[in-house]
């Protein structure tokens, strides 16, 4: 029997939660419901979901805070999180992405859009299959073991940052526009905004530490990963500017 992906829905309004649950079940998903951060954590510890739909406004601990905590926990750090909220302004979207959300959907939304976004985050959950290591200078990525090192020191990357780095390293020295990165890394759908790329590049640079300066911003064009050794002497703050 084909596996039905499990979705944890964290939503404090029962009518909205039930409506989402029914639509997801009809769309081929299994669901688990939680109304606050305490019950959400309990459900997460009981069974690991394939994706989490997380409402921003929750009683007690907010969805934003919950997302940050889950990204710090070994058990939940790789689970795709899709933030649900009535907050549609760009600063709020960026805050949600910075907290660890993989995508962001503003209420009200259509069932088809919700299903498409969930399928999209599931498609990009795992990095592209590869058995070989790829190295650019002292930066090494092994897709088969999902490990990244710089100068033999292991780096900790989130799932989206890992896939983004994998693509940049396998296409090093080329300039990639934000739209092309969305297509290649996030998938050929139209829901995610180009600003998402900037947020994840910033997060990737921070995770890479001193090697973050290898990701160069090409103004008016996009991003490029370079092996130029001279760049590694640049100050990290300067390298992170312009993301």
PLY file of the C-alpha trace (Angstrom):
ply
format ascii 1.0
element vertex 243
property float x
property float y
property float z
element edge 242
property int vertex1
property int vertex2
end_header
0.00 0.00 0.00
1.36 3.42 -0.95
2.51 5.59 1.94
0.26 8.57 2.65
2.34 11.51 3.90
1.50 12.56 7.45
0.77 16.24 8.09
0.78 17.77 11.58
-1.70 20.67 11.59
-1.09 23.15 14.42
-4.10 25.49 14.37
-6.04 26.83 17.36
-9.30 27.51 15.50
-11.15 24.15 15.35
-13.27 25.05 12.32
-10.21 26.01 10.25
-8.24 22.99 11.44
-11.06 20.59 10.55
-11.55 22.18 7.13
-7.83 21.84 6.35
-7.81 18.27 7.66
-10.74 17.17 5.48
-9.21 18.71 2.38
-5.82 17.13 3.05
-7.37 13.72 3.63
-9.20 13.99 0.32
-5.91 15.07 -1.26
-4.09 11.90 -0.20
-2.62 12.88 3.18
-3.03 11.59 6.72
-3.39 14.27 9.39
-2.79 14.87 13.08
-4.30 17.90 14.80
-2.91 20.08 17.60
-4.38 23.32 18.98
-1.40 24.77 20.87
2.35 24.40 21.33
2.04 21.88 24.17
-0.19 19.48 22.24
1.89 20.05 19.09
5.08 19.03 20.89
3.31 15.99 22.32
2.13 14.89 18.86
5.59 15.47 17.41
7.16 13.25 20.06
4.57 10.53 19.45
5.02 10.25 15.68
7.25 12.11 13.25
5.21 13.91 10.55
6.36 14.40 6.96
5.41 18.09 7.03
4.04 20.60 9.55
1.38 23.26 8.91
1.99 25.79 11.66
-0.29 28.70 12.51
1.57 31.89 13.48
-0.91 32.98 16.18
-1.28 30.31 18.86
-2.30 30.52 22.53
0.76 30.58 24.75
3.88 30.01 22.69
3.60 31.49 19.19
4.09 29.51 16.02
7.15 31.63 15.27
8.77 30.66 18.57
7.73 27.03 18.11
9.36 26.91 14.66
12.62 28.26 16.09
12.61 25.63 18.85
11.87 22.77 16.44
14.74 23.83 14.20
17.08 23.46 17.21
15.86 19.95 18.06
17.62 17.02 16.41
14.36 15.10 15.95
12.47 17.88 14.20
15.12 20.08 12.55
14.65 18.54 9.08
10.85 18.46 8.96
9.44 20.93 6.40
7.40 23.69 8.07
4.76 25.67 6.20
3.65 28.75 8.15
-0.04 29.67 8.07
-0.92 33.25 8.96
-3.08 36.25 8.25
0.07 38.40 8.28
0.83 39.17 4.66
3.44 41.94 4.88
6.95 41.21 3.64
8.64 41.78 7.06
6.32 39.16 8.56
7.11 36.71 5.74
10.82 37.24 6.23
10.41 36.74 9.99
8.65 33.44 9.36
11.37 32.25 6.99
14.10 33.37 9.36
12.43 31.39 12.15
12.93 28.25 10.07
9.80 27.96 7.96
10.31 26.47 4.50
7.31 28.25 3.04
4.64 30.74 3.96
0.97 30.91 3.03
-1.36 33.79 3.84
-4.96 33.28 4.92
-7.36 33.00 3.24
-5.95 30.48 0.78
-7.42 27.98 -1.66
-7.32 24.24 -1.10
-5.47 23.68 -4.36
-2.78 26.21 -3.44
-2.32 24.62 -0.03
-2.01 21.12 -1.53
0.43 22.37 -4.17
2.64 24.05 -1.57
2.68 20.95 0.65
3.63 18.74 -2.30
6.33 21.24 -3.25
8.02 21.21 0.18
7.85 17.41 0.22
9.49 17.23 -3.22
12.41 19.31 -2.07
12.72 17.71 1.37
15.53 15.39 0.32
18.56 16.57 -1.62
19.13 15.31 -5.12
20.42 11.76 -5.03
24.14 11.57 -5.58
26.80 9.03 -4.63
29.85 11.22 -5.20
31.30 13.99 -3.14
31.60 17.46 -4.61
34.40 19.78 -3.52
35.04 23.45 -4.20
38.31 24.42 -2.61
38.25 23.33 1.04
34.46 23.11 1.01
33.26 19.51 0.64
29.69 18.22 0.39
28.75 14.54 0.47
25.14 14.09 -0.64
25.07 10.38 0.20
25.83 11.00 3.90
24.28 14.51 3.98
27.47 15.98 5.44
29.29 19.21 4.68
32.77 20.15 5.83
35.07 23.12 5.44
38.77 22.61 6.13
37.80 19.21 7.60
35.40 20.80 10.11
31.80 19.59 9.86
29.13 22.23 9.26
25.49 22.08 10.31
23.04 22.97 7.53
19.25 22.85 7.37
17.69 20.72 4.59
16.92 23.64 2.28
20.35 25.20 2.78
21.98 21.83 2.08
20.14 21.46 -1.21
20.88 25.07 -2.16
24.59 24.57 -1.43
24.60 21.28 -3.33
23.24 22.99 -6.43
25.64 25.95 -6.16
28.64 23.64 -5.69
27.73 21.42 -8.63
27.38 24.56 -10.75
30.27 26.56 -9.27
31.54 29.79 -10.83
28.25 30.32 -12.68
25.90 33.19 -11.88
22.40 32.01 -10.95
19.43 34.36 -10.90
16.95 34.14 -8.05
14.27 32.80 -10.41
16.54 30.04 -11.72
17.47 29.02 -8.17
13.78 28.86 -7.28
13.20 26.51 -10.23
16.23 24.29 -9.62
16.25 24.15 -5.82
12.64 24.76 -4.81
10.94 23.22 -7.84
9.08 24.43 -10.90
6.14 26.04 -9.14
5.13 29.68 -8.86
4.13 30.14 -5.24
7.39 31.05 -3.51
8.66 34.60 -3.87
12.19 35.43 -5.03
12.86 37.07 -1.65
12.90 33.52 -0.26
16.19 32.91 -2.06
17.81 35.91 -0.34
16.69 34.67 3.08
18.08 31.18 2.53
21.35 32.47 1.04
21.80 34.62 4.15
21.07 31.60 6.36
23.46 29.43 4.31
26.27 31.98 4.59
25.82 32.11 8.35
25.94 28.30 8.56
29.11 28.18 6.45
30.92 30.59 8.76
34.18 31.83 7.22
33.38 29.88 4.03
30.23 31.95 3.61
32.20 34.47 1.60
32.50 31.86 -1.16
28.90 32.70 -2.05
29.16 35.94 -3.95
26.34 38.37 -4.64
26.44 39.53 -8.26
24.40 42.70 -8.14
21.55 42.82 -10.60
22.18 39.20 -11.59
22.01 36.79 -8.65
24.47 34.58 -6.79
27.63 32.64 -7.59
29.69 30.16 -5.59
33.37 30.77 -6.25
36.54 28.90 -5.35
38.58 32.09 -5.52
41.00 31.62 -2.62
41.47 35.37 -2.25
37.84 35.69 -1.17
38.49 33.61 1.93
40.59 36.43 3.35
37.62 38.80 3.14
35.79 39.72 6.30
32.61 37.60 6.77
30.53 40.73 7.44
31.51 42.17 4.09
30.82 38.89 2.34
27.34 38.71 3.82
26.39 42.19 2.67
23.87 42.48 -0.14
22.02 39.22 0.52
0 1
1 2
2 3
3 4
4 5
5 6
6 7
7 8
8 9
9 10
10 11
11 12
12 13
13 14
14 15
15 16
16 17
17 18
18 19
19 20
20 21
21 22
22 23
23 24
24 25
25 26
26 27
27 28
28 29
29 30
30 31
31 32
32 33
33 34
34 35
35 36
36 37
37 38
38 39
39 40
40 41
41 42
42 43
43 44
44 45
45 46
46 47
47 48
48 49
49 50
50 51
51 52
52 53
53 54
54 55
55 56
56 57
57 58
58 59
59 60
60 61
61 62
62 63
63 64
64 65
65 66
66 67
67 68
68 69
69 70
70 71
71 72
72 73
73 74
74 75
75 76
76 77
77 78
78 79
79 80
80 81
81 82
82 83
83 84
84 85
85 86
86 87
87 88
88 89
89 90
90 91
91 92
92 93
93 94
94 95
95 96
96 97
97 98
98 99
99 100
100 101
101 102
102 103
103 104
104 105
105 106
106 107
107 108
108 109
109 110
110 111
111 112
112 113
113 114
114 115
115 116
116 117
117 118
118 119
119 120
120 121
121 122
122 123
123 124
124 125
125 126
126 127
127 128
128 129
129 130
130 131
131 132
132 133
133 134
134 135
135 136
136 137
137 138
138 139
139 140
140 141
141 142
142 143
143 144
144 145
145 146
146 147
147 148
148 149
149 150
150 151
151 152
152 153
153 154
154 155
155 156
156 157
157 158
158 159
159 160
160 161
161 162
162 163
163 164
164 165
165 166
166 167
167 168
168 169
169 170
170 171
171 172
172 173
173 174
174 175
175 176
176 177
177 178
178 179
179 180
180 181
181 182
182 183
183 184
184 185
185 186
186 187
187 188
188 189
189 190
190 191
191 192
192 193
193 194
194 195
195 196
196 197
197 198
198 199
199 200
200 201
201 202
202 203
203 204
204 205
205 206
206 207
207 208
208 209
209 210
210 211
211 212
212 213
213 214
214 215
215 216
216 217
217 218
218 219
219 220
220 221
221 222
222 223
223 224
224 225
225 226
226 227
227 228
228 229
229 230
230 231
231 232
232 233
233 234
234 235
235 236
236 237
237 238
238 239
239 240
240 241
241 242
